[in-house]
Structures are given as structure tokens and as C-alpha cells.
Amino acid sequence: MAPRSNIAALVLIGIGVLFLLSNFGVVPHFGALLAKWWPAILIVVGVGLLFRRR
């Protein structure tokens, strides 16, 4: 299993790639999608962290 720092770095890289693809028009309106669904994303991440510790 990768250390937390590697996972955080991969998440940041993935988000950056999605925003870059959105700017180039490859992925349409990623910012609007993220703005609408950020509460659900936080819930999913929180549940994942909760069950990973067990």
C-alpha cells in the first residue's frame, strides 16, 4: 500500500489533469460538475477513510 503522501500527490495530479483537459475542451465543464457534486465527493471520501481504518 502506498504511503499517504503518494496518494495525496496522485489525487492532486489527477485533479490537475482533469482541470487541464477541461480547459482544452476534452472534458466539458469539469468545474461546473465539481461545483455541483462537491458535497457528495466529500461524503464518499469520508466514508472511504472511515472504512479503511478498520
CHARMM-style PDB file with segment names, atoms N, HN, CA, C and O in Angstrom:
ATOM      1  N   MET     1       0.840  -1.182   0.000  1.00  0.00      PROA
ATOM      2  CA  MET     1       0.000   0.000   0.000  1.00  0.00      PROA
ATOM      3  C   MET     1       0.881   1.239   0.000  1.00  0.00      PROA
ATOM      4  O   MET     1       1.889   1.282   0.705  1.00  0.00      PROA
ATOM      5  N   ALA     2       0.518   2.233  -0.772  1.00  0.00      PROA
ATOM      6  HN  ALA     2      -0.301   2.198  -1.344  1.00  0.00      PROA
ATOM      7  CA  ALA     2       1.316   3.450  -0.901  1.00  0.00      PROA
ATOM      8  C   ALA     2       1.140   4.335   0.328  1.00  0.00      PROA
ATOM      9  O   ALA     2       0.062   4.383   0.921  1.00  0.00      PROA
ATOM     10  N   PRO     3       2.209   5.036   0.706  1.00  0.00      PROA
ATOM     11  CA  PRO     3       2.085   5.989   1.817  1.00  0.00      PROA
ATOM     12  C   PRO     3       1.076   7.081   1.485  1.00  0.00      PROA
ATOM     13  O   PRO     3       0.778   7.328   0.316  1.00  0.00      PROA
ATOM     14  N   ARG     4       0.554   7.731   2.516  1.00  0.00      PROA
ATOM     15  HN  ARG     4       0.796   7.530   3.466  1.00  0.00      PROA
ATOM     16  CA  ARG     4      -0.451   8.778   2.328  1.00  0.00      PROA
ATOM     17  C   ARG     4       0.053   9.908   1.444  1.00  0.00      PROA
ATOM     18  O   ARG     4      -0.718  10.465   0.663  1.00  0.00      PROA
ATOM     19  N   SER     5       1.322  10.254   1.548  1.00  0.00      PROA
ATOM     20  HN  SER     5       1.948   9.801   2.183  1.00  0.00      PROA
ATOM     21  CA  SER     5       1.841  11.356   0.740  1.00  0.00      PROA
ATOM     22  C   SER     5       1.764  11.028  -0.746  1.00  0.00      PROA
ATOM     23  O   SER     5       1.498  11.911  -1.560  1.00  0.00      PROA
ATOM     24  N   ASN     6       1.994   9.776  -1.105  1.00  0.00      PROA
ATOM     25  HN  ASN     6       2.210   9.058  -0.443  1.00  0.00      PROA
ATOM     26  CA  ASN     6       1.882   9.382  -2.509  1.00  0.00      PROA
ATOM     27  C   ASN     6       0.433   9.432  -2.982  1.00  0.00      PROA
ATOM     28  O   ASN     6       0.160   9.853  -4.106  1.00  0.00      PROA
ATOM     29  N   ILE     7      -0.474   9.014  -2.149  1.00  0.00      PROA
ATOM     30  HN  ILE     7      -0.252   8.672  -1.236  1.00  0.00      PROA
ATOM     31  CA  ILE     7      -1.884   9.038  -2.519  1.00  0.00      PROA
ATOM     32  C   ILE     7      -2.358  10.474  -2.692  1.00  0.00      PROA
ATOM     33  O   ILE     7      -3.063  10.781  -3.654  1.00  0.00      PROA
ATOM     34  N   ALA     8      -1.982  11.351  -1.778  1.00  0.00      PROA
ATOM     35  HN  ALA     8      -1.409  11.101  -0.997  1.00  0.00      PROA
ATOM     36  CA  ALA     8      -2.369  12.759  -1.884  1.00  0.00      PROA
ATOM     37  C   ALA     8      -1.792  13.382  -3.148  1.00  0.00      PROA
ATOM     38  O   ALA     8      -2.469  14.154  -3.828  1.00  0.00      PROA
ATOM     39  N   ALA     9      -0.557  13.053  -3.463  1.00  0.00      PROA
ATOM     40  HN  ALA     9      -0.007  12.425  -2.911  1.00  0.00      PROA
ATOM     41  CA  ALA     9       0.071  13.591  -4.671  1.00  0.00      PROA
ATOM     42  C   ALA     9      -0.649  13.097  -5.918  1.00  0.00      PROA
ATOM     43  O   ALA     9      -0.869  13.872  -6.850  1.00  0.00      PROA
ATOM     44  N   LEU    10      -1.015  11.832  -5.950  1.00  0.00      PROA
ATOM     45  HN  LEU    10      -0.837  11.203  -5.194  1.00  0.00      PROA
ATOM     46  CA  LEU    10      -1.729  11.290  -7.106  1.00  0.00      PROA
ATOM     47  C   LEU    10      -3.114  11.917  -7.267  1.00  0.00      PROA
ATOM     48  O   LEU    10      -3.563  12.155  -8.388  1.00  0.00      PROA
ATOM     49  N   VAL    11      -3.780  12.181  -6.161  1.00  0.00      PROA
ATOM     50  HN  VAL    11      -3.415  11.988  -5.250  1.00  0.00      PROA
ATOM     51  CA  VAL    11      -5.090  12.835  -6.225  1.00  0.00      PROA
ATOM     52  C   VAL    11      -4.949  14.244  -6.784  1.00  0.00      PROA
ATOM     53  O   VAL    11      -5.729  14.650  -7.646  1.00  0.00      PROA
ATOM     54  N   LEU    12      -3.964  14.990  -6.304  1.00  0.00      PROA
ATOM     55  HN  LEU    12      -3.331  14.660  -5.604  1.00  0.00      PROA
ATOM     56  CA  LEU    12      -3.744  16.347  -6.805  1.00  0.00      PROA
ATOM     57  C   LEU    12      -3.378  16.348  -8.282  1.00  0.00      PROA
ATOM     58  O   LEU    12      -3.843  17.203  -9.036  1.00  0.00      PROA
ATOM     59  N   ILE    13      -2.560  15.411  -8.697  1.00  0.00      PROA
ATOM     60  HN  ILE    13      -2.182  14.716  -8.084  1.00  0.00      PROA
ATOM     61  CA  ILE    13      -2.201  15.309 -10.118  1.00  0.00      PROA
ATOM     62  C   ILE    13      -3.442  14.985 -10.948  1.00  0.00      PROA
ATOM     63  O   ILE    13      -3.649  15.571 -12.010  1.00  0.00      PROA
ATOM     64  N   GLY    14      -4.258  14.063 -10.473  1.00  0.00      PROA
ATOM     65  HN  GLY    14      -4.090  13.587  -9.610  1.00  0.00      PROA
ATOM     66  CA  GLY    14      -5.478  13.702 -11.194  1.00  0.00      PROA
ATOM     67  C   GLY    14      -6.440  14.875 -11.335  1.00  0.00      PROA
ATOM     68  O   GLY    14      -7.015  15.082 -12.403  1.00  0.00      PROA
ATOM     69  N   ILE    15      -6.617  15.637 -10.268  1.00  0.00      PROA
ATOM     70  HN  ILE    15      -6.150  15.468  -9.400  1.00  0.00      PROA
ATOM     71  CA  ILE    15      -7.490  16.810 -10.331  1.00  0.00      PROA
ATOM     72  C   ILE    15      -6.923  17.840 -11.292  1.00  0.00      PROA
ATOM     73  O   ILE    15      -7.662  18.444 -12.070  1.00  0.00      PROA
ATOM     74  N   GLY    16      -5.615  18.041 -11.239  1.00  0.00      PROA
ATOM     75  HN  GLY    16      -5.015  17.550 -10.607  1.00  0.00      PROA
ATOM     76  CA  GLY    16      -4.979  18.982 -12.163  1.00  0.00      PROA
ATOM     77  C   GLY    16      -5.147  18.570 -13.611  1.00  0.00      PROA
ATOM     78  O   GLY    16      -5.400  19.412 -14.473  1.00  0.00      PROA
ATOM     79  N   VAL    17      -5.010  17.283 -13.886  1.00  0.00      PROA
ATOM     80  HN  VAL    17      -4.804  16.599 -13.187  1.00  0.00      PROA
ATOM     81  CA  VAL    17      -5.183  16.786 -15.258  1.00  0.00      PROA
ATOM     82  C   VAL    17      -6.623  17.003 -15.720  1.00  0.00      PROA
ATOM     83  O   VAL    17      -6.849  17.398 -16.864  1.00  0.00      PROA
ATOM     84  N   LEU    18      -7.589  16.753 -14.856  1.00  0.00      PROA
ATOM     85  HN  LEU    18      -7.405  16.433 -13.927  1.00  0.00      PROA
ATOM     86  CA  LEU    18      -8.987  16.964 -15.232  1.00  0.00      PROA
ATOM     87  C   LEU    18      -9.277  18.431 -15.535  1.00  0.00      PROA
ATOM     88  O   LEU    18      -9.978  18.738 -16.499  1.00  0.00      PROA
ATOM     89  N   PHE    19      -8.743  19.342 -14.714  1.00  0.00      PROA
ATOM     90  HN  PHE    19      -8.174  19.093 -13.930  1.00  0.00      PROA
ATOM     91  CA  PHE    19      -8.945  20.766 -14.989  1.00  0.00      PROA
ATOM     92  C   PHE    19      -8.250  21.179 -16.280  1.00  0.00      PROA
ATOM     93  O   PHE    19      -8.786  21.990 -17.035  1.00  0.00      PROA
ATOM     94  N   LEU    20      -7.084  20.641 -16.542  1.00  0.00      PROA
ATOM     95  HN  LEU    20      -6.649  19.981 -15.928  1.00  0.00      PROA
ATOM     96  CA  LEU    20      -6.372  20.957 -17.781  1.00  0.00      PROA
ATOM     97  C   LEU    20      -7.146  20.446 -18.992  1.00  0.00      PROA
ATOM     98  O   LEU    20      -7.279  21.159 -19.986  1.00  0.00      PROA
ATOM     99  N   LEU    21      -7.651  19.230 -18.919  1.00  0.00      PROA
ATOM    100  HN  LEU    21      -7.542  18.650 -18.112  1.00  0.00      PROA
ATOM    101  CA  LEU    21      -8.458  18.687 -20.013  1.00  0.00      PROA
ATOM    102  C   LEU    21      -9.734  19.502 -20.214  1.00  0.00      PROA
ATOM    103  O   LEU    21     -10.199  19.668 -21.342  1.00  0.00      PROA
ATOM    104  N   SER    22     -10.294  20.005 -19.125  1.00  0.00      PROA
ATOM    105  HN  SER    22      -9.916  19.870 -18.209  1.00  0.00      PROA
ATOM    106  CA  SER    22     -11.474  20.857 -19.231  1.00  0.00      PROA
ATOM    107  C   SER    22     -11.140  22.162 -19.946  1.00  0.00      PROA
ATOM    108  O   SER    22     -11.925  22.643 -20.764  1.00  0.00      PROA
ATOM    109  N   ASN    23      -9.980  22.735 -19.640  1.00  0.00      PROA
ATOM    110  HN  ASN    23      -9.342  22.345 -18.975  1.00  0.00      PROA
ATOM    111  CA  ASN    23      -9.560  23.973 -20.305  1.00  0.00      PROA
ATOM    112  C   ASN    23      -9.345  23.767 -21.795  1.00  0.00      PROA
ATOM    113  O   ASN    23      -9.598  24.679 -22.583  1.00  0.00      PROA
ATOM    114  N   PHE    24      -8.889  22.603 -22.194  1.00  0.00      PROA
ATOM    115  HN  PHE    24      -8.684  21.863 -21.554  1.00  0.00      PROA
ATOM    116  CA  PHE    24      -8.661  22.310 -23.612  1.00  0.00      PROA
ATOM    117  C   PHE    24      -9.926  21.823 -24.318  1.00  0.00      PROA
ATOM    118  O   PHE    24      -9.907  21.615 -25.531  1.00  0.00      PROA
ATOM    119  N   GLY    25     -11.011  21.638 -23.589  1.00  0.00      PROA
ATOM    120  HN  GLY    25     -11.026  21.806 -22.603  1.00  0.00      PROA
ATOM    121  CA  GLY    25     -12.272  21.235 -24.193  1.00  0.00      PROA
ATOM    122  C   GLY    25     -12.437  19.741 -24.362  1.00  0.00      PROA
ATOM    123  O   GLY    25     -13.404  19.295 -24.980  1.00  0.00      PROA
ATOM    124  N   VAL    26     -11.516  18.959 -23.829  1.00  0.00      PROA
ATOM    125  HN  VAL    26     -10.731  19.321 -23.327  1.00  0.00      PROA
ATOM    126  CA  VAL    26     -11.613  17.498 -23.942  1.00  0.00      PROA
ATOM    127  C   VAL    26     -12.693  16.971 -22.997  1.00  0.00      PROA
ATOM    128  O   VAL    26     -13.493  16.118 -23.381  1.00  0.00      PROA
ATOM    129  N   VAL    27     -12.716  17.472 -21.776  1.00  0.00      PROA
ATOM    130  HN  VAL    27     -12.066  18.165 -21.463  1.00  0.00      PROA
ATOM    131  CA  VAL    27     -13.730  17.122 -20.779  1.00  0.00      PROA
ATOM    132  C   VAL    27     -14.583  18.373 -20.573  1.00  0.00      PROA
ATOM    133  O   VAL    27     -14.105  19.346 -19.990  1.00  0.00      PROA
ATOM    134  N   PRO    28     -15.820  18.368 -21.032  1.00  0.00      PROA
ATOM    135  CA  PRO    28     -16.620  19.597 -20.963  1.00  0.00      PROA
ATOM    136  C   PRO    28     -17.070  19.953 -19.544  1.00  0.00      PROA
ATOM    137  O   PRO    28     -17.636  19.117 -18.841  1.00  0.00      PROA
ATOM    138  N   HSD    29     -16.824  21.159 -19.141  1.00  0.00      PROA
ATOM    139  HN  HSD    29     -16.364  21.838 -19.712  1.00  0.00      PROA
ATOM    140  CA  HSD    29     -17.358  21.765 -17.920  1.00  0.00      PROA
ATOM    141  C   HSD    29     -17.070  20.963 -16.654  1.00  0.00      PROA
ATOM    142  O   HSD    29     -17.977  20.697 -15.866  1.00  0.00      PROA
ATOM    143  N   PHE    30     -15.820  20.581 -16.459  1.00  0.00      PROA
ATOM    144  HN  PHE    30     -15.082  20.798 -17.099  1.00  0.00      PROA
ATOM    145  CA  PHE    30     -15.475  19.830 -15.250  1.00  0.00      PROA
ATOM    146  C   PHE    30     -15.674  20.684 -14.005  1.00  0.00      PROA
ATOM    147  O   PHE    30     -16.093  20.177 -12.964  1.00  0.00      PROA
ATOM    148  N   GLY    31     -15.378  21.966 -14.106  1.00  0.00      PROA
ATOM    149  HN  GLY    31     -15.037  22.378 -14.951  1.00  0.00      PROA
ATOM    150  CA  GLY    31     -15.545  22.865 -12.961  1.00  0.00      PROA
ATOM    151  C   GLY    31     -16.991  22.945 -12.500  1.00  0.00      PROA
ATOM    152  O   GLY    31     -17.259  22.952 -11.299  1.00  0.00      PROA
ATOM    153  N   ALA    32     -17.927  23.007 -13.443  1.00  0.00      PROA
ATOM    154  HN  ALA    32     -17.709  23.001 -14.419  1.00  0.00      PROA
ATOM    155  CA  ALA    32     -19.348  23.054 -13.093  1.00  0.00      PROA
ATOM    156  C   ALA    32     -19.788  21.739 -12.451  1.00  0.00      PROA
ATOM    157  O   ALA    32     -20.574  21.736 -11.504  1.00  0.00      PROA
ATOM    158  N   LEU    33     -19.282  20.641 -12.966  1.00  0.00      PROA
ATOM    159  HN  LEU    33     -18.643  20.643 -13.735  1.00  0.00      PROA
ATOM    160  CA  LEU    33     -19.613  19.337 -12.392  1.00  0.00      PROA
ATOM    161  C   LEU    33     -19.087  19.232 -10.965  1.00  0.00      PROA
ATOM    162  O   LEU    33     -19.790  18.761 -10.071  1.00  0.00      PROA
ATOM    163  N   LEU    34     -17.852  19.671 -10.757  1.00  0.00      PROA
ATOM    164  HN  LEU    34     -17.281  20.054 -11.484  1.00  0.00      PROA
ATOM    165  CA  LEU    34     -17.255  19.640  -9.426  1.00  0.00      PROA
ATOM    166  C   LEU    34     -17.996  20.572  -8.478  1.00  0.00      PROA
ATOM    167  O   LEU    34     -18.204  20.229  -7.314  1.00  0.00      PROA
ATOM    168  N   ALA    35     -18.397  21.750  -8.959  1.00  0.00      PROA
ATOM    169  HN  ALA    35     -18.228  22.029  -9.904  1.00  0.00      PROA
ATOM    170  CA  ALA    35     -19.118  22.708  -8.125  1.00  0.00      PROA
ATOM    171  C   ALA    35     -20.464  22.149  -7.664  1.00  0.00      PROA
ATOM    172  O   ALA    35     -20.924  22.461  -6.566  1.00  0.00      PROA
ATOM    173  N   LYS    36     -21.082  21.341  -8.484  1.00  0.00      PROA
ATOM    174  HN  LYS    36     -20.709  21.087  -9.377  1.00  0.00      PROA
ATOM    175  CA  LYS    36     -22.390  20.776  -8.143  1.00  0.00      PROA
ATOM    176  C   LYS    36     -22.274  19.577  -7.207  1.00  0.00      PROA
ATOM    177  O   LYS    36     -23.104  19.411  -6.313  1.00  0.00      PROA
ATOM    178  N   TRP    37     -21.260  18.744  -7.401  1.00  0.00      PROA
ATOM    179  HN  TRP    37     -20.586  18.879  -8.127  1.00  0.00      PROA
ATOM    180  CA  TRP    37     -21.173  17.474  -6.691  1.00  0.00      PROA
ATOM    181  C   TRP    37     -20.151  17.439  -5.564  1.00  0.00      PROA
ATOM    182  O   TRP    37     -19.877  16.360  -5.039  1.00  0.00      PROA
ATOM    183  N   TRP    38     -19.564  18.598  -5.160  1.00  0.00      PROA
ATOM    184  HN  TRP    38     -19.787  19.474  -5.587  1.00  0.00      PROA
ATOM    185  CA  TRP    38     -18.526  18.547  -4.140  1.00  0.00      PROA
ATOM    186  C   TRP    38     -19.017  17.989  -2.803  1.00  0.00      PROA
ATOM    187  O   TRP    38     -18.231  17.320  -2.133  1.00  0.00      PROA
ATOM    188  N   PRO    39     -20.261  18.215  -2.364  1.00  0.00      PROA
ATOM    189  CA  PRO    39     -20.676  17.589  -1.103  1.00  0.00      PROA
ATOM    190  C   PRO    39     -20.676  16.059  -1.177  1.00  0.00      PROA
ATOM    191  O   PRO    39     -20.277  15.388  -0.225  1.00  0.00      PROA
ATOM    192  N   ALA    40     -21.117  15.520  -2.294  1.00  0.00      PROA
ATOM    193  HN  ALA    40     -21.441  16.065  -3.067  1.00  0.00      PROA
ATOM    194  CA  ALA    40     -21.127  14.063  -2.447  1.00  0.00      PROA
ATOM    195  C   ALA    40     -19.707  13.514  -2.469  1.00  0.00      PROA
ATOM    196  O   ALA    40     -19.444  12.440  -1.928  1.00  0.00      PROA
ATOM    197  N   ILE    41     -18.797  14.248  -3.093  1.00  0.00      PROA
ATOM    198  HN  ILE    41     -19.011  15.120  -3.533  1.00  0.00      PROA
ATOM    199  CA  ILE    41     -17.397  13.818  -3.136  1.00  0.00      PROA
ATOM    200  C   ILE    41     -16.823  13.773  -1.725  1.00  0.00      PROA
ATOM    201  O   ILE    41     -16.123  12.824  -1.373  1.00  0.00      PROA
ATOM    202  N   LEU    42     -17.114  14.794  -0.909  1.00  0.00      PROA
ATOM    203  HN  LEU    42     -17.683  15.565  -1.195  1.00  0.00      PROA
ATOM    204  CA  LEU    42     -16.633  14.802   0.475  1.00  0.00      PROA
ATOM    205  C   LEU    42     -17.206  13.632   1.275  1.00  0.00      PROA
ATOM    206  O   LEU    42     -16.494  13.021   2.072  1.00  0.00      PROA
ATOM    207  N   ILE    43     -18.462  13.321   1.073  1.00  0.00      PROA
ATOM    208  HN  ILE    43     -19.041  13.817   0.426  1.00  0.00      PROA
ATOM    209  CA  ILE    43     -19.090  12.204   1.788  1.00  0.00      PROA
ATOM    210  C   ILE    43     -18.438  10.885   1.396  1.00  0.00      PROA
ATOM    211  O   ILE    43     -18.138  10.062   2.260  1.00  0.00      PROA
ATOM    212  N   VAL    44     -18.220  10.679   0.113  1.00  0.00      PROA
ATOM    213  HN  VAL    44     -18.464  11.347  -0.589  1.00  0.00      PROA
ATOM    214  CA  VAL    44     -17.604   9.433  -0.360  1.00  0.00      PROA
ATOM    215  C   VAL    44     -16.185   9.296   0.183  1.00  0.00      PROA
ATOM    216  O   VAL    44     -15.790   8.214   0.616  1.00  0.00      PROA
ATOM    217  N   VAL    45     -15.424  10.378   0.164  1.00  0.00      PROA
ATOM    218  HN  VAL    45     -15.745  11.257  -0.187  1.00  0.00      PROA
ATOM    219  CA  VAL    45     -14.056  10.334   0.691  1.00  0.00      PROA
ATOM    220  C   VAL    45     -14.082  10.048   2.188  1.00  0.00      PROA
ATOM    221  O   VAL    45     -13.280   9.251   2.677  1.00  0.00      PROA
ATOM    222  N   GLY    46     -14.987  10.683   2.920  1.00  0.00      PROA
ATOM    223  HN  GLY    46     -15.638  11.330   2.523  1.00  0.00      PROA
ATOM    224  CA  GLY    46     -15.091  10.450   4.359  1.00  0.00      PROA
ATOM    225  C   GLY    46     -15.460   9.018   4.697  1.00  0.00      PROA
ATOM    226  O   GLY    46     -14.877   8.425   5.605  1.00  0.00      PROA
ATOM    227  N   VAL    47     -16.417   8.460   3.984  1.00  0.00      PROA
ATOM    228  HN  VAL    47     -16.891   8.942   3.247  1.00  0.00      PROA
ATOM    229  CA  VAL    47     -16.811   7.063   4.217  1.00  0.00      PROA
ATOM    230  C   VAL    47     -15.656   6.130   3.876  1.00  0.00      PROA
ATOM    231  O   VAL    47     -15.412   5.153   4.584  1.00  0.00      PROA
ATOM    232  N   GLY    48     -14.953   6.427   2.802  1.00  0.00      PROA
ATOM    233  HN  GLY    48     -15.151   7.220   2.227  1.00  0.00      PROA
ATOM    234  CA  GLY    48     -13.791   5.616   2.431  1.00  0.00      PROA
ATOM    235  C   GLY    48     -12.716   5.636   3.501  1.00  0.00      PROA
ATOM    236  O   GLY    48     -12.131   4.600   3.817  1.00  0.00      PROA
ATOM    237  N   LEU    49     -12.451   6.810   4.060  1.00  0.00      PROA
ATOM    238  HN  LEU    49     -12.926   7.652   3.803  1.00  0.00      PROA
ATOM    239  CA  LEU    49     -11.461   6.913   5.132  1.00  0.00      PROA
ATOM    240  C   LEU    49     -11.928   6.184   6.385  1.00  0.00      PROA
ATOM    241  O   LEU    49     -11.125   5.560   7.079  1.00  0.00      PROA
ATOM    242  N   LEU    50     -13.206   6.260   6.673  1.00  0.00      PROA
ATOM    243  HN  LEU    50     -13.859   6.766   6.110  1.00  0.00      PROA
ATOM    244  CA  LEU    50     -13.750   5.600   7.855  1.00  0.00      PROA
ATOM    245  C   LEU    50     -13.603   4.090   7.763  1.00  0.00      PROA
ATOM    246  O   LEU    50     -13.190   3.454   8.733  1.00  0.00      PROA
ATOM    247  N   PHE    51     -13.929   3.509   6.629  1.00  0.00      PROA
ATOM    248  HN  PHE    51     -14.265   4.026   5.842  1.00  0.00      PROA
ATOM    249  CA  PHE    51     -13.864   2.059   6.492  1.00  0.00      PROA
ATOM    250  C   PHE    51     -12.454   1.550   6.239  1.00  0.00      PROA
ATOM    251  O   PHE    51     -12.173   0.378   6.485  1.00  0.00      PROA
ATOM    252  N   ARG    52     -11.571   2.397   5.759  1.00  0.00      PROA
ATOM    253  HN  ARG    52     -11.800   3.350   5.560  1.00  0.00      PROA
ATOM    254  CA  ARG    52     -10.199   1.958   5.526  1.00  0.00      PROA
ATOM    255  C   ARG    52      -9.451   1.780   6.841  1.00  0.00      PROA
ATOM    256  O   ARG    52      -8.530   0.966   6.918  1.00  0.00      PROA
ATOM    257  N   ARG    53      -9.825   2.519   7.867  1.00  0.00      PROA
ATOM    258  HN  ARG    53     -10.573   3.180   7.805  1.00  0.00      PROA
ATOM    259  CA  ARG    53      -9.137   2.433   9.160  1.00  0.00      PROA
ATOM    260  C   ARG    53      -9.473   1.164   9.921  1.00  0.00      PROA
ATOM    261  O   ARG    53      -8.750   0.801  10.849  1.00  0.00      PROA
ATOM    262  N   ARG    54     -10.532   0.491   9.564  1.00  0.00      PROA
ATOM    263  HN  ARG    54     -11.119   0.786   8.811  1.00  0.00      PROA
ATOM    264  CA  ARG    54     -10.943  -0.716  10.299  1.00  0.00      PROA
ATOM    265  C   ARG    54     -10.207  -1.919   9.835  1.00  0.00      PROA
ATOM    266  OT1 ARG    54     -10.432  -3.016  10.347  1.00  0.00      PROA
TER     267      ARG     54
END
